[in-house]
Amino acid sequence: MTINDTSTDVTAPTRVSASINGALLTLTYNEPLDATHPANLASFTVGVNGLNRQVINVAGSGSSVTLTLSAPVVSTDSVLISYADPGAS
């Protein structure tokens, strides 16, 4: 017996944690991320205390993505992350 499952996962991953270590912002999700359409620099917008902070590198692996920011974040900063799916069209 052969079973062919042609269903597509249409549910977006849910962020389960976020951590910041200096200029590294790591986001972890509840499932592996889409390797076919990986996130890139244009996928993320990061605001720190209401001002845009440049994302200079994006590295994804499994269920995590790490953003390298142009300057470190400190514990008293307010951080807002926006994401646009590069695979959506």
N, C-alpha and C positions, 0 to 999 in steps of 0.2 A: 504494500500500500504506500502510495506517495501522496503527501499532503503539500500543496503549494499555497502558502499564505501570501497573498498579494496585498494585504492591508497596509495602509500607510499610517504611520504615527503622526497624527495631526495635533496632538496635545503638546504645547510648548513646555520645555523643562521649567521647573520651579526652583528658584534660588533658595538654597537651604542655609547658606552662610556667606558672609563677606568678611574679609580681614584686610587690614592695611598695615604694612611694615615699611615705613618711610615713603618711598615713591612707588612701591609695589602694592597693587590692589588686586586681591584674589577673590574671585566669585566661584562658589561651588554650588552645583545643581543636583537635583534628585535623580538624574539619569545622564548617560553619556551625551555629549553635544554632537551636533550634525557635522561629521567630518567631510561630507560632500560640499557643504556650504560653510566653510569655517568663518568665524568672525574676523574682521580686519580692522585697521585703524579707523575707517569711516563708519564702522558699526557702532562705535561708542562715543558718547558725549559725556564728559565729566565736569561737574561744577563743584567748586570748593568755595564755600562762603559766598555763594551767589555769582562767582566769576568762573568763566571757562578755564579748565586746566587741560593743557594739551596731553593727549595720549600718544606716546612716542613708540610704543611697541605693544603687540598683543600676542600672547602665546597660549594656545589651548592644548589640553591633554585630558582625554577621558571626560570626566564630568566637571572639570575646572577650567577656568580661563583666568590668566593673570595679565593685568594691564600695568604697563610701566608709565608713570606720569612724568611730566616735565620737571616737577618739583615735588618734594616730600609733603606729606599730609601729617599734621600733628593731632593729638587727641582732642583738642578743643574745636577742630574744624568740623563744619557741616558739609557732608559730601552727598551729591545727588548724581546718580548714574542713569543715563538714558541709553537704550539699545534699539537699533534698527536692524532687523533680520536681513542679511545680505542675500538669502535665498528666496525671500518673498518678492513676488512680482505679479 
